[in-house]
Amino acid sequence: MELKELREEIDGIDRQLVELFKKRMNVSAAVAEYKRQNGMAVLDASRERALLSKISELSGEEFEEYSRILYSTILDVSRSYQHSKLDVGSPLYKEVTDALENTSKLFPARAVVACQGVEGAYSQIAAEKLFSAPDIMFFSTWDKVFSAIEAGMCRYGVIPIENSTAGSVKQVYDLMISRKFKIVRTVRIKIDHNLLAPHGVELKDIKEVVSHEQAISQCSSFLAALGSDVKITRVENTAKAAEMVAKSGRRDLASISSRSCASQYGLATLRSSIQDNGNNHTRFICITNKTEIYPGADRTSLMVVTPHKPGALYRMLSKFNALGINLLKLESRPIPDRDFEFMFYFDLEVSVYSPKFAQLLSELERECEEFSYLGTYSEVI
């Protein structure tokens, strides 16, 4: 048989499959209505397990695995369709709609903003890009920034979450598991690392370099070229590193810091733009303690805990696929004191005004073991 004939045969089979799929979905809609009338949940895990077992048996050994993948997808799509036929209203979606109604149409120009570090920190640069006139309060750790938001001491906080070359800031994700906050905006800034030292010092004089571990990682090639005799010391913040150099009185100490720190602390720039990658950007989240959704919000962040069993994450991802929602980021972190259990962080590209958004929140809220909605927002570049 020729390839053209084989493809025509497949086309004919596909037409039959599509008609049968439509028929199955119509029956699923009737099942959804029955469940609504009888107060039943859409997900019936025992029924799905029994069906997949029967499908495996009917498929035979050669096609068993493929059939289970196919029918797992069909079941996810069917479940999503049933949810769409039911009332998608939920306490969480009401929180979102209330925020849409009550949030100002303009992002505030002035606010008290919490940042980690000291004057000249990259988080300060990010805050000044988000707000035209921020009143910045500095805290020594990211944990204290979260606490300032939770306590209402500051209306907003600005925290780094990922870098284009060094990757995610793991410590921040670990904090996010246990803290209460909402994301209202994100901002991406170009990171330009510089080697700063007291005026009159030359590169050959440097015996120790201090900076934050992310900056050290991003400048690894430059630091390696200095030689093994130069000590590398990690501190809590790039701006704090510059402050340490300025206050130390040492002529053999330098910091990796932003250009603004040179003028801030009266230091000279020994070398500029020392990062390994010229296309070096850090993404910061702007957080607050209540849900605020500003016009143009087209990104949503979620945290989800799935059961520790095969296919749990796949089932979650299939929801995004079924609704045609683009997944921008997936991060996993172990949950403290819970063996082999993970928190999954998702960034999704979906408009807050989309019906898909309402349906997704409804499904996740009902079906996930643990689910946290972190906010819907836009990103400033």
Residue, then its C-alpha position, 0 to 999 in steps of 0.5 A: m500500500e502506498l503512503k498516500e493510501l495509508r494517510e487517507e486511511i488514517d484520515g478516515i479513522d481520525r474523522q471517526l475518532v473526532e465524532l466519537f470524542k465529541k459524543r463522549m464530551n457531550v455525555s461528560a456534560a450530562v454527567a456534569e449536570y447529574k453531579r451538580q444536581n446531586g452535589m457530587a465532585v467532578l473528580d472521581a478518582s476510583r472511577e478513573r483508576a478503574l477505567l484506566s485499568k480496563i483500558s490497559e486490559l483492552s489495549g494489550e501489552e503492546f499498546e497498554e502504555y500508549s493507551r494509558i497516556l491517551y486516556s489520561t489526557i482524555l480524562d483530564v480534558s473531560r474533567s476540565y470540560q465538566h468544570s466549564k459546564l458547572d458554576v466556576g464561582s469560588p471564594l478565591y475567584k470572588e477575591v480576584t473579582d473584588a480586587l479587580e473592582n477595588t484596586s486603583k486603575l493606576f499603579p501607585a507612584r509613591a509608597v513605603v517599600a521594603c528592600q533587602g540591603v543598604e543604599g545602592a542595592y539592586s533591589q533599590i534600583a528595581a524599586e525606583k523603576l517600579f515607583s517614581a518616588p518610593d520611600i525605601m526602608f532597608f532590611s538585613t534579610w529577605d525574611k525580614v522584608f516578608s515580615a515587614i509586608e505581613a506586619g503592614m510596616c511597609r505597603y510593598g516589598v521588592i525581592p529578587i526571584e531569578n537571574s538570567t545567568a545564575g538561575s532562580v534565587k532558591q532562598v527566596y523560593d524557600l521563604m515563599i513556601s511559608r510566608k503570606f504575600k501577593i505579587v502585584r508586579t514584576v520588574r526586570i533590570k539589567i545587572d552590571h557588576n563592577l569591581l569597586a575599591p578605594h581611590g588610588v588602589e590598583l587591581k594588583d593590590i586586591k587580596e580579597v573580594v566581597s559580594h553576594e553569592q549570586a554576584i560572585s557566581q555571575c562573575s566567576s570567570f573574572l574572579a578566576a582570572l585574579g588568581s587563587d591568592v585572592k580570597i572570595t568572601r560572601v556577604e548578604n548584599t552587593a551594596k553591603a559589600a561596597e559599604m564594608v569596603a568603604k568603612s574597612g580602611r583596607r587598601d587590599l579589599a574590593s567589592i562586586s557592586s552596582r555602578s551607583c555604589a561607587s558614588q554612594y560610598g566614595l569608591a573607585t571603579l577598578r573594572s566595569s561590567i565584569q559579569d560573565n554574560g553581558n545579557n545579565h538580567t534579574r527579575f524582581i517581584c513586588i509583593t504586598n499583603k493583600t490581593e491587588i490587580y492592576p489593569g493589563a495583568d496578564r501573568t499569574s503565579l501559583m504555588v501547588v503541592t501535589p501528592h507524592k505519587p506517579g503522574a501527580l505533576y503530569r495531571m497538573l500540567s495537563k490542566f494548563n494544556a487542556l485550557g491552552i494556557n502557556l507555562l512560563k516558569l516551573e520551579s520546585r522546592p522541597i517542603p521542610d519536614r516533609d520527606f519527598e514532598f515538593m512545592f511547585y511554583f508556576d508562572l502562567e501567561v493568562s489574562v485575568y479577564s479570560p474565562k480560562f483564568a476563572q476555570l483554572l482557579s476553580e479546578l485547582e482550588r477544588e482538586c489540589e492537595e494544597f494550592s496558593y494563588l500568589g497574584t495576577y500582574s504585569e511585568v515591567i521591562 
